[in-house]
Amino acid sequence: MIMTYPFKKFLSEVSFRANARNLTFIFILFFFFKASASVILIPMDDEGQKNHLKAYGITYWVLEKQQKVQWLLNYRGGSFLLPDGDAIRKECQIRGVSFEVLSDGQAAQILDDISSPSQNQDAVILEKAPKIAVYSPKGNQPWDDAVTMVLTYAEIPYTTIYDTEVLGDKLALYDWLHLHHEDFTGQYGRFYGHYRAAPWYIEDKANAEALAQSLGYSKVSDEKLAVALKIRNYVIGGGFMFAMCSATDSFDIALAAEGVDICEPMFDGDPSDANYQSKLDFSNTFAFTNFTLERNPIRYEFSSIDMTNKRANVPKESDYFSLMEFSAKWDPVPTMLTQNHTSLVKGFMGQTTAYTRNEVKPTVMVLGENKINGEARYIHGIKGKGFFTFYGGHDPEDYQHRVGDPKTELELHPTSPGYRLILNNVLFPAARKKKQKT
């Protein structure tokens, strides 16, 4: 069943509309065929593509060359139509990306078929390569984070930033911001119960406290809240935020607890506020509402949002989540974010694995769900002029990643559907309408 996306004003934020199909079709033909008699199709279906992840890197590379790309939504797994050229063909061959050279007539027929009202497909113009920032401590290695791993593997450039840059108003330099296994509540990831005597935990806590003090804050929780508020304003102003694992729920918890001390003494040196649960303001959050905070500091959990400890009936062998189907012509935003060569994606665990469905705000769109357990895995919404996507779990190809486990080798997973969802989000800002200069 095709779902209808409630955020109709999203359509005004992207560089296409589903009306005037004939004029759009003529423009597409003119743009792609005025300078060449052929185009390159990068298929993204299961049969036609041998390296889906690097295919996104090729698309980004072409955008960096200031050439436009067509994203063919729901056509062969979300294929890409590129201008033809020897350099692009060679780059595809070097990176091991499957491609097909089409004549102008063949490409015109594909676009004509896609434009038909009877087809749940559309052609979206990608205009520019988005500038990407990854929020991460400087000491983290790329394999600590699924996004940095896949960006590195796909050969998509990014800049690492952290609290100093965020509080220094550097976010405005970027179109896309990623957050991963971060704790914006000042509770050091709630690793206290199992790892408080581990050297890495002691060192990370000391480093966080030193950074907070250097930035003028007496407590890490206050400094992290300030960072969360800067990120909130970045999104409201038109930025795109993509978050995974504990960055998703801890971010919303920090916003809800603004002005409230929810940290126990082992985290910030003083008692928490009495009855802090009743003082939460859910109107401040992006995605979640009516959640209950975990009061026991020994427990490796932030709140009732996360489903990790509620998955007894989800064995690894049957842990999959399904992607929703949307109307490509009328709901292009969620359609872009769910492009894949399969509608069923392997589940994977994390500190925050999935979201309690009735604690997801009704204004937030669920893009992927585990129906067996009634949990949301992949959600998307709007905040002000900007967008956010939350993706539960730590690593799509490492089912239950633990501290100290070896890194994932993406060379062994070049067609990973779970990682494709990350890269859909990376390309999404390329389709947004350019801001007018004032």
N, C-alpha and C positions, 0 to 999 in steps of 0.2 A: 504494500500500500504506500502510495506516495504521500509524504507529509508536507504540509504547508508551513512555511517559515513565517513566524509572526512579525519579524522585524522588517516591515516593508520599507522603512527609511534606509535600510542597508543598501537598497537598490540605488539610491541617489548617491552613494559613496563609492561606487565602482564605475569603471569606465565603459559601461555598456548598459543597454536596456533591452527588454524583450519585445519592445514595440518596433515599428518601422522595419520589419524583417527584410523587406526587399532592398531598402536603402543600405542597411547594414551589410547585406550580402554583396551588393555592388561595391561598397567601399572595401570590403575584405579582398575581393577579387582584384580591384585596382591596386591596392597596396602590395599584394604579394606577387602580382604578375606583370607589373609595369616594367620591371627591370630584368626579369628572367623568365625562361620558358619552363622552369621546373622548380619544385620545392622539395624540402626534406620532411618526411613524416617520421617522427620518433614514436613507434607504437608502444603502448603501455599496458597491453593485455598480457595474459599469462603465456600465450604461445609466441607472441611476436617479439618480446623483449627479454634479453638475457641478463641485463643489469639495470633494474628499475631505478636504483638509488643514484647511480652515476648519470642517469638520463636527466635527472633534475639539475645536476651540476652542469651538463651541457646547455640546458635551457638558460640557466643563470649566466653562463659564460657568453651566450649570444646576447642576452640583455645587457651585459656589461659592455658589449661592442656597440651599444646604442642601436640595436636592431630589435624590431618588435617580433613577438611570438604569438601564435594562436594556441590557446589551450582548448582542446576539443572535449568538452565535458560529456562524460558518459559514452564517448566514442572510443572503442577499443581500450577501455581501462583508463581513459583520460589522457589521450595521446597529445603530442605537441606537433605543431606545424611550423617549420622554420624556413627562412629564406635559404635557397640553395647556394652553395659555394664550396670551392675546393678546401678552404680552411676548415669549414664546419664538418665536411665529410672526414677529413683527416683527424680532426679532434675526436669525432665519434669512434673512429677506428682505434686511436691511441687509448681511449678510455674504456674500450670494450662495450660500447653502447650500440645496440641494434638500431638500424635506420633503413628507411626505404626512400628511394628517389621517385617522385611522382611527376608526371607531366602536368602542365597547367590544366589540361582537360580532366585528368583524374582528380586533381585537387578541387577543381570547380564542382565536380559531381559530388564529392564528399561534403563540401560546404553546402551545396544545394540540398542534399539529403538531411543534413543536420538542421537546416533552417526550417524544415517542414514542421508545421504545428503538430503533426501526428507523432513526431519523434521526441522523446524526452532527452534531448541533447541541445547543446549550444556551443558557439565558438566565442571565446573570451579573449580579448586582446590584452596581452601583458606588455606594459610600456617601458618599465625601467627596472634595473636590478636594485632591490631594496638594500639599504645599509643595515647591517645586522650587528647587534650587540648581545653578548652573553654575560649575564650577571653571575660572577663566580670569583671566589677568592683567588688571588694571584698564584698561590701554591698548588692549586688543583691541576691535575693532569687531564688531557682531553678525554681519556677513557673513564673519568669519574662521572661523566655526564653523557647521556644518550644523544643529546642534541649536538654537543661538540664532536662526538664520535662520528655522527652521520654527516655533519657539515665537513669535517676533515676528509672523510671517505669520498663524499660527493665532490670535493674540491670547490666548496663554496666558502669564500672568505668571511671572517667575522672578527670583531674586536672584543676583547675581554675587558669588562668594567666591573667595578665593585662600589662599595659605599662612598668612597672619596669622590668618585666621578659622579655618582647619582646625586649626592648632596651638593656637588659643585655644578649642578644643572647641565650636565653633559648629555643627558638623555635626548635632548632636542636634536642632537646630531644624527639620530638613528631612526629608521622607519620601523624596526622590529626588535623587540627585546625578549630574551628568553631567561626564565628563572627555573632552577631545578631543585636539588635536594637542599633547600635553604629553610631556615627557621626564622621567621620574622617576629616571633613572640619573645625572643630573648631567653629561651629555655634550652639552647644548645642542642637542638634536635631531639630533646628528651632522651638522650642516650645515657643519662645519669644512672639509671637502674642497673644496666649491664656493663657499662664501660667507664664509670667514673674514676677507676684506678688505672685505666689504660693510658700510656704515655701520649698517644695521639689526642685523646680527649682533653687531657690536662693542658697540652700545648695549644689546641684549638681554642679552649676557653680563655687561656691567658692572652692569646693573640686577639681574640674578639674584644676583650676588656681593654687591651691597650689601644686598639683602633678606635673604640668608642670614646675613650678619654682624649685621644689625640684630636678627635673631631668635636670635642667640647661637651660630651655627654658623660654623666656620672654612672649611668647604667646601660648595659647592652640593650635591654628591652626598650629604653627610650630612644636609643640611636637607631635600632631596627624599625621602630614605628615611624621615625622621621623618614627613613628610606622608603618604607611602604607608602607613605603619604606622597612622596615625590613620584613614585611609580604610578600611584593612583592618578595624580594630576597629569602625568605624561599620557596615560590612556584617555582620560577625559579630553585632553587637548587634541586627540587625533592619532595617537600612537597605537601600535598593535603589540599586545603582550601574549606570549605563549609560555605556559608554566606546566611543569610536570612534578610528580611525586609530592613531597612535603611542602614545596613552595606554594602549592595550590591552596590547601586548607589553612596553613599557617599565615598566609598573606591575608585571607579574609578574617581570620581570628584576630590578627593584629588590628585590622581596621575596626572590627566590632568592639574591641577592647580599648579603643583610644581613650586615654584619661583614666583607665582602670588598671590596677596592679593585679595581674593574674599569676605572677611568678612567686614560687615558694622560696624560702631563704637560701637554699643551696644554689639557686640560680642568680639571685640578685642581692643577697645579703640582708633582706628585710622581709617581713611577713607580707602575704598577699592581702588584698582588700577583703573585708568581710562581705559575704554574700555577693561575690563578684559576678556570679552567673546572672543574677537579676539585673546587673548594671550594663550588660552587653547591649549594643545598639546595632541591630541587624540591618537597619536602613543604610549603614555605611558600607556594607559588604558588596562584592561584585556578584557572587554566584550562590552563596549559601545562606540559609536562614533557620532560625529556631533550633540551632544545634546546642548540645550540652558539652561543656568543657570537661576534660578528664582532670579531676582534682588530685589524684594520686601521682606524685612526681616519680614514683618508681616505674610506673607503667609507660611502655614505649608507644604512646598514643597521645594525640592532641585533643581529640573530641569525638563526638558521635558521628561526625561527617564521614570519616573513613570506614570502609567495609572490611578492612584486612582481617579483623578478628571475628567477622560474622560470615565466614566463607566455608564453614564446615561441610556444607553440602555441594562444594565446587571442587571436585578432584582435579588434579593437574591435567589428566587425560581428556577431560571434557571442558576445560576452562577456555572458552572462546567468548568473544562479544561480537555482536552484529552491528553493522553500519546501517543507519537509516537511509532511506531513499527520498530524495527531494526533487522538485521540479526544476530542471536545469534552466529553463527559460524565465521562470518567475522567481525562483529562489536560488540564484547563482552562487551566493556566498556559502551556504552550507553544502551545496553541490560540489564546489571547489574543494572544500575541506574534507570531503569524504571520497574523493576520487581514489580508486584502487582497482586491482585486478581480481579482487575477491570481496564479497560482502561480509565474510566471516573471518575475524582476526584472532590469532592466538592471544589469550590473556597472559598477563605477567604481573608479578607482585612488586610491591614497593613499600616504603614506610607509609605512604598513602597510596593504596591500591585502586580504590574505586569510591564512589560517592553514594551515600544513602539517598535514594531517589526522592523521598518526601522532604529532604532538607535542601534540595536544589530549588532555587527560586523559579516561579512559574514563567518569568520573563526570560529565562535562560533555556537555550535549545540543547536538547540531548542529541548528540550526533552518533553515539555508539553506546550500546547497553548490553548487559548480561541479563537476559530475561529470566534465567533459572534462579538467580539470586536477587532479582529486582534491584540491580545496581546500575548507576550511570558510570560509564568509563571515560567518556570523551564528550565534553560540553563546550558550548560557545555562546557568547553574548556580546552586548554592546554597552558601553559606558561613556556617556557624553558623546563626543565625536569619534571615539576610538573603539577598538574591538579587543576581546580577550578570548583565549582558548585554554581550557584546563584539560590535561590528559593524565589520567591516573596511572601509577606504576613507575618503575625506575628504568628498566631496560627491556624493550620489546623482544629481544632475543636471549635474555637471561632470566629464566622464570622466577627465580627467588634469589636475587643478588644479595650477598652478605658482605659485611665489612671484610676486606682482605681478599675477596674472590678475584680471580684473574679477569682481565678485560675481555670484552666481546670482540671477536675478529669479524668485522663486517665483510671481509673477503669471502667468508663462508655463508653470508646471508645477503647476497646482492639483490634479491627480489623480495625482501622482507616487507609484508603488508603493514606491520606495525610501525616500522620506520618510515614508510611512505606517508603516513598521516602527519608525521613531523614535517616532512618536506613540503607537503601541501600547504602547511601554514607558512613556511618560509617564502613560498612564491606568491601567496595571497596578496600581500601589499603591492606587488607589481601591477595588479589589476585595478588598483584604486585610482580615482580621479585625482589629477594633479591639483594641488592647492593654488588658488589664485593669489597673485601678489597684490598687496595693498600699498 
